[in-house]
């Protein structure tokens, strides 16, 4: 009887990433760095609890410029606790170099790091051959995977790679999709793209285990597969948090309280205490409505773990009313200066609207706790 192999495919943890490009900074970023490590540890526990045979990691386990050696040692200790085999490749963010940590760190015999040439390792008891390739520099434009020889189809064959299957000419290891399909791998475990996606039934990006910013919305986790006489795969959501973008369409009839109720109602209480939210205002709103960020902070500081606001809505003006209400201040003077200009001119119209909005409305901002 053919043994069923249980395998987890994971990638792109970026442990140690400074998260400078994310909206959340400071103490919250430090907290998020810890969560990224902890989720990987939970994957190892999940693998042991479910008798998984192999963990395949498709690169960018670490973010080399920012990582701490203490975190590296902690990660390898945890991977060493896995009851099966851990097969790793280095990606473009943690590539192998002469002075890299890969050359100095000690790790258990159950962990194997592929070198910077396409190589293969065989597990005879499982009739399995795993091919892999680690990066040795920040950019690779050659189609290195095309060099893989014909596979032994009497064995189960898997490839672990970190690269770009969507762009023919890429600096991030371009992968020729048709060439790869023609080789006939039982499964190809890809990394580099942070959104999980099945390119074909047997070629997949697992995506980043934990999302890093608002460019990585949707579910994140790993791919679980079983191989016997066929290959069965499924994506398992596993991240601690999600990044969620919500649009709220405004109109001039909505009051402050109406808008705040719309914000409050974007998700369940449980999710609001867990996930990251970006609220984008669209449409038009009355100039009497208060969308000041500091007020929003105070209103929602206990309701959301993290929320930020982006105001793409336009103020709904009643010019005559505004002029009357503000005849003795700078807003009234501003309106008066534009009264005799040609509002059919789009540049003048845009300058007036932009200037008046800046005077009437506070700027967008962030909230976290």
N, C-alpha and C positions, 0 to 999 in steps of 0.2 A: 504493500500500500504506500502511495506517495505521501511523504510527510508534508503537512501544511505549514508553510513558513509565515510567521506573523512579523510584520515589518512596520516601523514608523518612519515616515519621511518628514523632516523638519528643516528649517533654514532661517537665515537672516535674523538672528537675535540682536546683533549689534550691541553686545554687552560692553558697557563702558561708554557708549555714545553720549556726548555732552548735551545733546538735544537742544543746541543753541538755536536751530532754525524753527523750533516749535514755539508756539505762543506761550506755553506754560514754562516758566523759568524758575530759578532759585530753588527754594526748598521743595517745591512740588516736583521739579525735575529730578532731584536726588531721590525722592520717594519713588518716582517712576522707574529710575534705574534699578532700584532694588526689586521692584515688581517684575521687571524683565528677566532678572536672574531667577527669581522664585518660580516663575511660570515654567522655565526650563527644568528646574528641579522637580516640579510636579509632573512633567512629562516622563521623567525617569521613573518616578513612583508609579505612574499609570502603566508604564511598560512592564515593570516588575509584577504589578498586580494582575496584569492580563497575559502573562507568559509570552511577551514579545521576544522574538529571537534576535532581531537586528534593529538598531537605530541608525538611520542614514542621515547625515547632516550635510546639506548642500552649500555650505560656505557662509562667510560673514558671521561666524559664531561670535567674534569679537569686533570691536571698533578700535583698531590698534593705537592710534595717536592718544586716545583718552583712557584706555583701560588701566586698571590697577592690577599689579601682579598678584595681590591677595585675592582678587576676584577670579583671576585665571586659575590659581591653585584650588580655590573653592569649587569652581566649575568642574575641573578634572577629578577632584575627589568624588563629587556627586556622580559623574559619568562612570567612574570606577566602581560605583555601587550597583550599576546595572548588571543583571544576571546574564545578559547576552553580549553581543558584539556591537561596539560603536564604530562606525566607519565615517571618517571626517575628510572633508576637503577644505582648503583655505580659499577664501574669496578675494575680491579686489580690496576689501577693507581690512583684511587680516592676512595678507599674502605672506608667503614664506620668503625671508631674506636672510643674509648671512648672520645678522645680529638679532633676528627676531626671537620672540619667546618660544616659538615652536622648536627651536634648536636647543633650548636650555631646560624646558619644563619636563618634569618626570610625570608619567602617567601609566596607569595599569595596563596589563597585557591585553585586556579586552578592548582597548582603544587603538584604532589604526588610522594614521594620517597618510593619505596618498601624497606622493611627491609631485614635483612640478612638471612631470611628463605624464602622458596618459599611460596608466599602468593598470594591471588587474591583479586581484587576489582571489584565490580559490578556496572554497569551503567544501571539501569533498564529501563530508558526511551529509551535507544538505544539497549536494549536486548543484552548487551555486558558484557562479563567477561574478564578481563585482568589479567593474571598471570605474576608475576615478581620475580626477585631475585637479591639482592645486595650483593656484596662482602664485607667481613669483615676482610680480610687479603690479603697478596700479592700472595699467592698460594693456589689453591684448586684442589685437585686430586680426590675428590669423585664425583661420577656421581649423583649429587643432583637432577637433573631434572627427573630422573627415578622415584622419589618418588611422582610425581604428580598423583593424583587420577583420576579416570575416569571422563571425561568431560560431562557436561550437553549439549547434542547435540541439544536441543531446543534453545540454545543461541548461539550467535557468540562469539567464544573463540580465544583469542590472547595471545601469550607468548612473554615476553621481557627477553632476556638472554644475558650474556656476557661470551663467552667461545669458546672452540675449538671442532668443529664438525668433523675435519679431522684426529685427532690423538686419537686413542683409549685410550692410557695411557698418560695423559698430566697433567701438574701442573697448567693448565689454564682452569679449569672446563671442563673436557672432557664431550662431549655430544654424547650420543648414537643415531646416526641418525635413525636407524630402529625403535628404541623404540619411538623416538619423532614422526616419521611419523605415527606410529600405534595409537598414542593418538588422532590424527584427529583435530589438531588446524586449524582454518581458516587461520591463519597467524602466523609465528614465526619470530620475529624481533631480529636478532642477531647482536652482536658487538664483537670486539676484532681483527678480521681480517680486515686489512685496505684496502683491495681491494674489491669492491662491486661484489657480486656474488649471483646468485640464485642457492641455493643447490637443491631445487625442486621449483616447481611453487609457493609454499606457505611457503617456508623456505628460508630466504635470509640474507646475510650480506649487509648492506648499504655501508660499507667501510668508511674510514675517509672522513669527509666532505671536508676538505682541505688536500692535500697531505703534508707530513712533510719532505720528502727527496727523493733521487733518487731511493730508494727502493719502491716507491709508484708512479710509472709511470701510464699513462692512465687517463681516465676521473674519476673525483670524484664529489660526490654530495649526493643526498638522494633518497630514494624510496618513491614514491607516490602510495597509493592504495585506491581503492574504494570497499566497501563491501555492497552488498545488498543480493540477493539470490545467488550470486557468488562473487568471489574475482578477481579483476582486478589490476594488478601491473605494474609499469614501473619505470625505473631508470631515474632520471632527473639530468644531469650534472649541477653543480652549483658552482664549485670552482672558485676562483679568478684567479688561475694560475694552470698550469700543469708542471710536471717534464718530460722532454723529453730527451731520449738518442739517439744520432745519430752516426752511424759508417761511417767513410770516408775511403775508400780503396785507398791507395796511390800506385804509381809506380815510378820508377826511372826517368821517362820522364816528370813528372809534375814539373813545376816551382813554385816558391813562389806564384806568382800571380794566377796560376791555383788552387793551394790549397786554397788560400784565397777566391777565387770565389766559390769554393765548400762549404766552411764554410758559406759564405754569403747567399748561395742558399738553406740552409737546411729548411727554412720555410718562411712564408710570413712576410712582414714588421710589420703588426699588431701583429702577434704572437710573433715575436722576441722582441717586446717591452713589452710583458706580461709574457711569460713563462720562465722556468728555463731550460737550455740546458747543457748537457754533451756531448762533441764531443770526440769520441774515434778514433784515427788514427790507421789503420791497414795496412798490406802489407809492401812495401819497398819504401824508398824515397832516393833521391840523397843527398849526404852529403853537397852539396852546398845550399840546401834548408834551410831556416831559420824558425824554429818552436819555437823560443825563446818566452817564456811566456810574457815577458815584451813588446816585439814587438806586440804580439797578443793582449795584453791589449790595447795598444795604437790604434791599427787598429780597434778593435771592441767595444771600450768603449761606443760609441754612438749608435751603431747598435743593441746591445742586452741589455736588462735589467740585465740578468745574464747568464754567460756562463763559463764553465770550460773545461779544456782539459786533456785528458789522452792519452799518446803516447804509443801504443802497436805495432807500426810499427818498422821495422828494417832498419838500414841504408843500402843503396845499394852501396857497396864499389868497387872501382877500386884501388886495393892495390898498384900496380906499380905507378899509377898516384898520389896517396896519398903520397907515399914514396918520390917521386920526389918533390912534392909541399911542403913537410914538412921536408926535409932532415936536416934543421938546427934548428928544434924545438923539443919539447917533443913528438909530434905525430910521427915524423920520428924515434926517438930513441925507442919509444914503438914498432913500427912495426919491427925494426931491431932486437929487443930482441926476437921476436917470430919467426924469419925467419927460424931458424934451428930446430924448434920443430915439432912434429908429429901432423899435423892437421886432421889426421884420428881419433885421440883421441877426443871424444866428449867434454870432460872436458876442454882440451886445446883450442879447437875451440870456446867453449862458453866463456871461460875467455878472449880470444882475442877479440871476437865480442863485449862483454860487455864493456871491457876496452876501446876499440876504440870508441864505441858509447858515452861513458861518456866523452871522450876527445873532440869529434866532435860535440856533440849535447847538448843543454841546457835541463833543466829538465822541466817536465810538471807543469802546474800551474792553477791559477784561475783568473777569472775576474768578477767583479760585479760593479754596480754603485748605 
